[in-house]
Amino acid sequence: MGRIMKKPNLYIGLDNDMNGGMTNVGKIIRDAWVFELIPETETCEGWTLGGIDALLQKVNAEWDKYGCMVSQLPEPLATRHREIYEQAIQKAKASGWSGEHEMGGEET
């Protein structure tokens, strides 16, 4: 009897992600943009979970250089981080995201 191969789970892309992209995967992608691991035009649409995990490993390696703290980033990276995240927050709020869940305002 033949095996049925399941289609791998593919990421829907940052622009299509829930909460205006304010998800764990969205954070990985935006951090990858900050560290210029991928271009800011890359939303990772169609990537496998393995591809996202490989990107996470690269992002974590970069954060480790700065003690995983935004305040420890050199100015050019701090500026990129601020700009990327401010734009992402504005976009997410415009799509209905409030940030309450991340701030502990909602019970899960």
C-alpha positions in Angstrom: 0.0 0.0 0.0 1.4 3.4 -1.0 2.1 6.2 1.5 0.2 9.4 1.2 2.6 12.3 1.2 1.3 15.3 3.1 2.1 18.7 1.6 4.5 20.5 4.0 3.1 23.4 6.0 4.0 26.5 4.2 4.1 30.0 5.8 1.4 32.3 4.4 3.8 35.3 4.4 4.2 38.3 6.7 1.7 40.4 4.7 -1.0 37.7 5.2 -0.2 36.7 8.8 -2.8 37.2 11.5 -2.7 40.3 13.8 -1.1 42.4 11.1 2.0 40.2 11.2 2.4 40.6 15.0 3.3 37.0 15.5 6.3 35.0 16.5 7.2 34.3 12.9 6.6 38.0 12.0 9.1 39.0 14.7 11.7 36.6 13.2 11.2 38.1 9.8 11.4 41.7 11.0 14.5 40.9 13.0 16.0 39.2 9.9 15.4 42.5 8.1 17.1 44.5 10.9 20.2 42.3 10.6 20.0 42.3 6.8 19.8 38.5 6.7 17.0 38.8 4.1 15.8 41.9 2.1 12.9 43.9 3.5 10.9 42.8 0.4 11.1 39.2 1.6 7.9 38.2 3.4 8.8 34.5 3.5 5.6 33.5 1.8 5.7 29.9 0.8 8.6 29.1 3.1 8.6 25.8 5.0 8.7 25.7 8.7 12.3 24.3 8.4 13.2 27.4 6.4 11.7 29.7 9.1 13.5 27.8 11.8 16.9 28.1 9.9 16.2 31.9 9.7 15.5 31.9 13.4 18.8 30.3 14.1 20.6 33.1 12.2 18.5 35.8 13.9 19.3 34.3 17.3 23.1 34.3 16.5 22.9 38.0 15.6 20.9 38.8 18.8 23.5 36.9 20.9 26.1 39.4 19.8 24.2 42.1 21.6 23.0 40.3 24.6 19.5 39.9 23.1 18.8 43.6 24.0 17.7 46.3 21.6 19.5 48.8 23.9 22.8 47.1 23.1 22.5 47.4 19.3 24.9 49.8 17.6 23.2 53.0 16.4 22.7 51.9 12.7 21.0 48.7 13.8 19.0 50.4 16.5 17.7 52.9 14.0 16.8 50.1 11.6 15.0 48.2 14.4 13.1 51.3 15.5 12.0 52.1 11.9 11.0 48.6 11.0 9.0 48.0 14.2 7.3 51.4 14.2 6.1 50.8 10.7 5.0 47.3 11.6 3.1 48.5 14.6 1.3 51.2 12.6 0.3 48.7 10.0 -0.9 46.2 12.5 -2.9 48.7 14.4 -4.5 49.9 11.1 -5.6 46.2 10.6 -7.2 46.0 14.0 -4.3 44.7 16.2 -4.2 46.4 19.6 -1.2 44.7 21.3 -3.3 43.9 24.3 -2.5 40.2 24.2 1.3 40.9 24.0 1.0 43.3 27.0 -0.9 40.8 29.1 -4.3 42.5 28.6 -6.0 39.4 27.4 -6.3 36.0 29.0 -5.3 33.0 26.7 
